[in-house]
């Protein structure tokens, strides 16, 4: 079950002024209770290219074998491996014979080039043969390299298709030679999360964490809805909506009769989600008025109930003369974190284009914003990158990945980054 809370960064606007007012609406989804245990339908899409040879592939196989021990006989496991081709190791099988599955995983050997989309296609096509409604569905894509023999656009399309069918798709970048752009695009399109695995020793715990998170899913196919109750209410044309917890992901609004719908994927107890919507409010008279209503729609993981509705939040605006701000600190900080993320992406793009001076300035601004909201570690990371660029040096691949993930992965309510 889910509840919802929604509020503006400032619910006051100047009264009787003939202009639109920009505001940010934060809608938070709050897990209330879980149903009985629901079986998991898990797909692992694992890189077995030549660069994975040795300790890396052995740790990945160990992680996959450990997951077999975490799952029950009611769960389903799909495992596809890929180099420049793809091979099915386990075909959406119930875990009635775990020893045999562990044995098959142990026979995986590394070699060849890399084509991520081929592995994704194999695994997701196999998952989709099942009735997905009665399962908690999850796909994990792990790679340590660039998609040199694959099709990046196809990867994004497959992840989006998976998300539309109710299969969140997360990406694990192993080491330092993978593409942060591609893995982020896959995870965002798949409504999953992007994770960096720095060393082979982290593989097992990272896999287990993802599976445990999936088991804590309380709602699937979640949509946050905003009904307009005031003529002239509009969304921003650019950067209209982002999930801002637990990671920042752009969301494409769907226009419905009388409002908008924002699909945000699954919600679990360990990772509640929040959506930030950029609005333009029409001029208002003095006093209070209802400008909208926010609520959530979702399916239960058991597959027995669909389009359940949370309670509705009335969205109230106050026109005042003279105007004085009433800023909500939580929404303000979420807006700041989104600004930092967008600035980091812009700075990285400018640096790649050779515009190092502009890139350094953008990262410095992001660092200042981080300091303003008390994110000292994040500010230090951003300033370090700016300082290197100012000195004519390049940021290392490790530094770029660390900065990207630090800006993308946001705070939980009342917690740290």
C-alpha positions, 0 to 999 in steps of 0.5 A: 500500500502507498500514501502520498504527500505533496507540497510546493517550494513556496505556496505563496504568490503575489496577488493580482499580478498579471504574470505566471509564477514558477514553482516546484511541486514535490510529490513523495510516495510513502510505503505503508505496508507490504502484502504477503511474500510475492515470488521474484522473476529475476533476469541477470544479463552478464558480460563474459567478454575477454576483459572479464577473464580471471578474477572478475568473471569468477566473482560474477559467477559467485554472485550469481550462484549466491543469488540462487541461494537467496531465491525460493523454489517459487521464484524464477531466474533467467541468466543470459551471458554475452560477448559479441554474441549472446547465450542463454544459460538459464531460461526463466526457470523455477528454482526447483533444482538449485544445484543444477543451476549453480553447476551451469553458472559455474561453466561460464567462461570469458572471451570475445568482444562486447554487445550488450543489447544482444544479451538484453534481448535474449534475457528480456524476451525470455522473461516476457514469456511468463505471466509477469503480473504475479511476480516482482520483476527485475533485470540486472545488466552487468558489464565492464566495457564499452558496447563496441560490437553492439547497438546503443540505441537498441539497448535503450529501446529494450530497457524502455520496453522492459519498463513498459512491461513492468520489468525495472532494469538496473545497470552495474558498471564493473571497473572503469572502462564502461560507458557512464552515458550508456549505462545511465541511459539504460537504467533511466529508460528501464526505471532502475538504478545505475551502480558502480562496482569498483572491485571484484570484492564488491560484486557479491554484496551489490547483487545481493542488495539489488535482489533484497531491494526487489523483494521489498517492492510494495507497489508496481507500475506506479504513476503520480497524477496531477489534476489541474483545478485552476485554468492556466496551470502548465508544466515547464516545456524543458526539465518538467519532471524528475524522480529525485529520490533515490536517484535522479531520473527524467520523467516524460509527462503523459497528458491526460484529460484534466491533468498529467500522469508521471510513470515512476516505476516500482516502489520498495520499502528501502527506496521510496520515490519522490517526484519533482515537477516544475510548474507555471501557475496562472495569476491569482486573486488575493486569498487561497485557491485550489490549483490542483490535486495529486494522487498515486495509482499503482498495482499490487505486486501479487497481480490481484489488484490494479490501478489502486489509488492513494489518498488525494492531496489538495494543492492550495495556493495563497495569493498575498499582498504584499508578497513574502516568501514561505519557502519549504526547505525540503523542496528547496534542497531537492531543487538544488540537488537537481540543479547540481545534477544538471550542472554536472552533466553540462560541465562534463559535456563542455569538458568533452568538447574541449571547453574547459574554462566553461566546464570549470565555471559550471562545476564551481557553481555546482560546488557552491550550490552543494555547500549551500545545502550542506553537502560538503563531500559532494562540493569537494568532489565538484570543486576538485574537478573544477580545479583540475580543469582550470589547471589544464588537466583532465579528470580521470575516468574514475573521477568522472564516474564518481562525480556522476554517481554522487550527483545522481544519487540523492538523499533519502528523507532525513538521511545523507547522500 
